[in-house]
Amino acid sequence: MNRQFLLAARPHGMVKRSDFKLVKKPTSAIEDDSCLVKVQCMGLEPAMRGWMENRADYIAPLELGDVMRGFGAGEVIESKSTNFPVGTRVTGSFGWQEYFLHRSDDAPLQIIPDGVSLDEALGVFGLTGMTAWFGVNEIGKPKSGDVFVVSSAAGATGSIAGQLARAMGCRVVGITSTDEKCQWLTDSIGFNAAINYTHQDWPQRLKKACSGGIDVYFDNAGGDVLNVALDQISDGARIVLCGGISRYNSTAAQTGPENYFNLIFRRAKMEGFIVLDYASKFNSAISSMKPLIASGQLKHKATITDGFEALPDALISIFEGTNIGKQIVCISPPSA
Ligand SMILES: NC(=O)c1ccc[n+]([C@@H]2O[C@H](COP(=O)([O-])OP(=O)(O)OC[C@H]3O[C@@H](n4cnc5c(N)ncnc54)[C@H](OP(=O)(O)O)[C@@H]3O)[C@@H](O)[C@H]2O)c1
């Protein structure tokens, strides 16, 4: 049998367990040119909240009753496909289910190279790492000596973006929600400074950490954090609009950042991007990141929760900010 989580309700406010329905269905039989993947890990991303609501138009709509969308990693366990023989480790848009039947006309699976773990395939070498790479290199374009600030800095994307900028010679300052995360940023992954935005005087602390102003701001948070950063940009600053998690569960009307006008005074630029637009360059980005990992300049971490039934809570935990690095649910252990 195949356990699946279906989208049961469009979320209102914070995502709830009751937005999903757990069902069991017979596992699909394979057909010519198809293969059956046993899903071993599922990556959790804030964007899932928008997919549940059909807020985004860069990806196909998700209807009530559909298997919840999600990118996972797993192993081919039955196959009539010459491209994906039994034992091949793959990533793909498997959805929240234990088994995924891949047909030849589905979006292609990505083969996980030998030596790459499943959490690396979903994290640093997956859409997360790619988001950090292209947000930094194509939008932020930091130069050595720049002050680079990133929000949700201890999260999956933010932690990689900050380290990439550090490797380019920037002074890197992270913004996050706990002292424990701040300590991890400075003591374990080489950020120059980290600011806890739950302290009332955090804007002053940020200003002190960025004397001369912010040259590149990589925004994952939006809301008040973006507004404070906009107040502290330097001349010619670049603001990378990667995400705005502070608004994803909000039911209040959204207003723009009050300090946007500083973009004019500082002759600055604010630009959004969607990582999927860079898919043709993913392999070259991965090749550039491998030496940084090998040299220890780029470290990556995952927060791993066990068990298929943990999926809804793991998604909620991202919005509670309990993850450090990539939030992953391990659905079944990889075969030995
Ligand atoms: N543009 C693209 O193509 C693209 C692709 C992938 C992801 N993204 C965006 O990148 C951002 C990071 O994604 P990720 O997968 O790496 O997630 P993540 O940073 O690992 O996890 C989310 C983090 O957001 C922070 N957070 C949660 N609720 C918040 C709130 N109400 N206000 C402020 N901060 C809050 C928490 O960190 P703290 O403890 O630091 O607050 C939490 O750990 C998201 O905004 C996502 O939508 C964009």
The ligand as an SDF file (V2000), in Angstrom:
LIG
                    3D

 48 52  0  0  0  0  0  0  0  0999 V2000
   12.8390   32.8370   -5.2500 N   0  0  0  0  0  0  0  0  0  0  0  0
   12.9380   31.5040   -5.3100 C   0  0  0  0  0  0  0  0  0  0  0  0
   13.0310   30.9050   -6.3850 O   0  0  0  0  0  0  0  0  0  0  0  0
   12.9480   30.7200   -4.0300 C   0  0  0  0  0  0  0  0  0  0  0  0
   13.2560   29.3500   -4.0240 C   0  0  0  0  0  0  0  0  0  0  0  0
   13.2920   28.6860   -2.7950 C   0  0  0  0  0  0  0  0  0  0  0  0
   13.0060   29.3790   -1.6160 C   0  0  0  0  0  0  0  0  0  0  0  0
   12.6730   30.7000   -1.6880 N   0  0  0  0  0  0  0  0  0  0  0  0
   12.3880   31.4660   -0.4670 C   0  0  0  0  0  0  0  0  0  0  0  0
   13.5740   31.4770    0.3050 O   0  0  0  0  0  0  0  0  0  0  0  0
   13.2300   31.6500    1.6770 C   0  0  0  0  0  0  0  0  0  0  0  0
   13.9600   30.6170    2.5190 C   0  0  0  0  0  0  0  0  0  0  0  0
   13.4740   29.3160    2.1860 O   0  0  0  0  0  0  0  0  0  0  0  0
   14.1310   28.0250    2.8580 P   0  0  0  0  0  0  0  0  0  0  0  0
   13.5810   26.8390    2.1670 O   0  0  0  0  0  0  0  0  0  0  0  0
   15.5960   28.2200    2.8990 O   0  0  0  0  0  0  0  0  0  0  0  0
   13.5130   28.0600    4.3150 O   0  0  0  0  0  0  0  0  0  0  0  0
   14.2950   28.2060    5.6950 P   0  0  0  0  0  0  0  0  0  0  0  0
   14.9950   29.5370    5.6850 O   0  0  0  0  0  0  0  0  0  0  0  0
   15.1040   26.9960    5.9470 O   0  0  0  0  0  0  0  0  0  0  0  0
   13.1400   28.2070    6.7880 O   0  0  0  0  0  0  0  0  0  0  0  0
   12.3470   29.2730    6.9860 C   0  0  0  0  0  0  0  0  0  0  0  0
   12.8950   30.2320    8.0840 C   0  0  0  0  0  0  0  0  0  0  0  0
   12.1350   31.4340    7.9870 O   0  0  0  0  0  0  0  0  0  0  0  0
   12.0950   32.0710    9.2390 C   0  0  0  0  0  0  0  0  0  0  0  0
   10.6950   32.4300    9.5540 N   0  0  0  0  0  0  0  0  0  0  0  0
    9.6470   31.6050    9.7350 C   0  0  0  0  0  0  0  0  0  0  0  0
    8.5290   32.3100    9.9730 N   0  0  0  0  0  0  0  0  0  0  0  0
    8.8840   33.6140    9.9420 C   0  0  0  0  0  0  0  0  0  0  0  0
    8.1750   34.8370   10.1250 C   0  0  0  0  0  0  0  0  0  0  0  0
    6.8690   34.8710   10.3600 N   0  0  0  0  0  0  0  0  0  0  0  0
    8.8840   36.0010   10.0270 N   0  0  0  0  0  0  0  0  0  0  0  0
   10.2080   36.0040    9.7750 C   0  0  0  0  0  0  0  0  0  0  0  0
   10.9230   34.8750    9.5950 N   0  0  0  0  0  0  0  0  0  0  0  0
   10.2710   33.7020    9.6810 C   0  0  0  0  0  0  0  0  0  0  0  0
   12.6730   31.0960   10.2640 C   0  0  0  0  0  0  0  0  0  0  0  0
   14.0250   31.4890   10.4870 O   0  0  0  0  0  0  0  0  0  0  0  0
   14.4240   32.5380   11.6600 P   0  0  0  0  0  0  0  0  0  0  0  0
   14.5400   31.7390   12.8890 O   0  0  0  0  0  0  0  0  0  0  0  0
   15.7120   33.0960   11.1890 O   0  0  0  0  0  0  0  0  0  0  0  0
   13.3300   33.5740   11.7230 O   0  0  0  0  0  0  0  0  0  0  0  0
   12.6750   29.7690    9.5140 C   0  0  0  0  0  0  0  0  0  0  0  0
   13.6580   28.8990    9.9730 O   0  0  0  0  0  0  0  0  0  0  0  0
   11.7070   31.5430    1.7690 C   0  0  0  0  0  0  0  0  0  0  0  0
   11.1650   32.8420    1.8380 O   0  0  0  0  0  0  0  0  0  0  0  0
   11.3420   30.8680    0.4510 C   0  0  0  0  0  0  0  0  0  0  0  0
   10.0280   31.1570    0.0500 O   0  0  0  0  0  0  0  0  0  0  0  0
   12.6530   31.3780   -2.8550 C   0  0  0  0  0  0  0  0  0  0  0  0
  1  2  1  0
  2  3  2  0
  2  4  1  0
  4  5  1  0
  4 48  2  0
  5  6  2  0
  6  7  1  0
  7  8  2  0
  8  9  1  0
  8 48  1  0
  9 10  1  0
  9 46  1  0
 10 11  1  0
 11 12  1  0
 11 44  1  0
 12 13  1  0
 13 14  1  0
 14 15  2  0
 14 16  1  0
 14 17  1  0
 17 18  1  0
 18 19  2  0
 18 20  1  0
 18 21  1  0
 21 22  1  0
 22 23  1  0
 23 24  1  0
 23 42  1  0
 24 25  1  0
 25 26  1  0
 25 36  1  0
 26 27  1  0
 26 35  1  0
 27 28  2  0
 28 29  1  0
 29 30  1  0
 29 35  2  0
 30 31  1  0
 30 32  2  0
 32 33  1  0
 33 34  2  0
 34 35  1  0
 36 37  1  0
 36 42  1  0
 37 38  1  0
 38 39  2  0
 38 40  1  0
 38 41  1  0
 42 43  1  0
 44 45  1  0
 44 46  1  0
 46 47  1  0
M  CHG  2   8   1  16  -1
M  END
$$$$
